[in-house]
Amino acid sequence: MQVLSHHIYEYKKGLRHLVLHTLGSEYRKVAEERLNQQNIDYVIQIVSASKINIFFGRGECVDVIRRIGVKKLHEYTPEEDFILGTMLGYDRLQQCQRYLAMRKISEIIEDN
């Protein structure tokens, strides 16, 4: 929960517009209460019976996640993965390299 507090702090200070935070399912209610108290928009993705992902931040960013769909991260298309990585503030060049590699793999699969 300390990391969640730190992510909220970074968001409030403007260091991040979107945060992806993974935590144990048992902390879901506490995390939701904190985000609601702070008036922070969020969406929850269930990873497994014991883990959840919480995307939170600016409403526009969270709306993009909602429109993409709350699905498992490995189910994202290369384009969705690129958008998410860029919104999370990952290195743009690395995101470009990741996107190109993912496209190459998906093209090989499509050709077979």
VMD Tcl script that draws the C-alpha trace (Angstrom):
set ca {
  {0.00 0.00 0.00}
  {3.02 2.28 0.41}
  {3.68 2.05 -3.31}
  {0.04 2.96 -4.01}
  {0.43 6.02 -1.78}
  {3.58 6.95 -3.68}
  {1.83 6.54 -7.04}
  {-1.04 8.77 -5.82}
  {1.54 11.34 -4.69}
  {3.25 11.28 -8.11}
  {-0.10 11.67 -9.85}
  {-1.14 14.57 -7.60}
  {2.20 16.32 -8.25}
  {1.71 16.01 -12.01}
  {4.56 13.56 -12.58}
  {2.20 11.03 -14.12}
  {-1.11 11.36 -15.95}
  {-1.82 7.63 -15.79}
  {-0.66 4.99 -13.34}
  {-0.84 1.21 -13.58}
  {-0.65 -0.29 -10.09}
  {-0.79 -4.02 -9.36}
  {-1.74 -5.24 -5.91}
  {-3.30 -8.13 -4.06}
  {-7.05 -8.52 -4.45}
  {-7.45 -8.30 -0.68}
  {-6.48 -4.60 -0.87}
  {-9.03 -3.69 -3.53}
  {-11.55 -2.08 -1.19}
  {-8.91 0.01 0.61}
  {-7.40 1.14 -2.71}
  {-10.81 2.09 -4.10}
  {-11.63 4.06 -0.93}
  {-8.36 6.01 -1.22}
  {-8.88 6.81 -4.87}
  {-12.50 7.82 -4.30}
  {-11.51 10.06 -1.35}
  {-8.97 11.79 -3.60}
  {-11.49 12.09 -6.49}
  {-9.16 10.14 -8.77}
  {-10.70 8.33 -11.73}
  {-9.79 4.65 -12.01}
  {-10.65 1.34 -13.58}
  {-9.85 -2.11 -12.22}
  {-8.70 -5.13 -14.17}
  {-8.78 -8.53 -12.51}
  {-5.50 -10.30 -13.21}
  {-6.15 -13.47 -11.21}
  {-7.99 -14.59 -8.09}
  {-5.26 -12.98 -5.99}
  {-4.18 -9.92 -8.06}
  {-5.71 -6.83 -9.62}
  {-4.44 -4.00 -11.79}
  {-5.70 -0.51 -11.11}
  {-5.34 2.09 -13.83}
  {-5.83 5.54 -12.35}
  {-5.20 9.14 -13.20}
  {-6.60 11.85 -15.46}
  {-10.11 11.12 -16.64}
  {-9.13 11.31 -20.30}
  {-6.41 8.72 -19.84}
  {-8.64 6.36 -17.87}
  {-11.33 6.76 -20.55}
  {-8.83 5.57 -23.17}
  {-8.30 2.41 -21.08}
  {-12.06 1.95 -20.84}
  {-12.43 2.31 -24.61}
  {-9.61 -0.14 -25.31}
  {-11.33 -2.49 -22.90}
  {-10.31 -3.82 -19.55}
  {-8.59 -6.97 -20.71}
  {-5.44 -8.80 -19.79}
  {-2.30 -6.91 -20.82}
  {-1.04 -9.78 -22.99}
  {-4.29 -9.53 -24.99}
  {-3.58 -5.97 -26.13}
  {-2.91 -5.47 -29.82}
  {0.50 -4.00 -30.68}
  {-1.22 -0.64 -31.21}
  {-3.03 -0.77 -27.85}
  {0.18 -1.82 -26.12}
  {1.99 1.12 -27.71}
  {-0.70 3.57 -26.62}
  {-0.70 2.22 -23.07}
  {3.08 2.29 -22.74}
  {3.25 5.83 -24.06}
  {0.47 6.99 -21.72}
  {2.25 5.39 -18.77}
  {5.35 7.42 -19.61}
  {7.58 4.61 -20.78}
  {10.51 5.53 -22.98}
  {9.12 6.38 -26.43}
  {11.99 4.88 -28.37}
  {11.67 1.61 -26.45}
  {7.92 1.67 -27.07}
  {8.59 2.10 -30.81}
  {11.01 -0.84 -30.75}
  {8.52 -2.95 -28.77}
  {5.71 -2.06 -31.17}
  {7.77 -2.99 -34.24}
  {8.79 -6.30 -32.66}
  {5.19 -7.10 -31.73}
  {3.97 -6.21 -35.24}
  {6.63 -8.44 -36.77}
  {5.50 -11.38 -34.60}
  {1.81 -10.79 -35.38}
  {2.57 -10.55 -39.12}
  {4.41 -13.89 -38.99}
  {1.41 -15.45 -37.22}
  {-1.01 -13.93 -39.74}
  {1.05 -15.26 -42.67}
  {0.91 -18.84 -41.35}
}
mol new
graphics top color blue
foreach p $ca { graphics top sphere $p radius 0.5 }
foreach p [lrange $ca 0 end-1] q [lrange $ca 1 end] { graphics top cylinder $p $q radius 0.2 }
display resetview
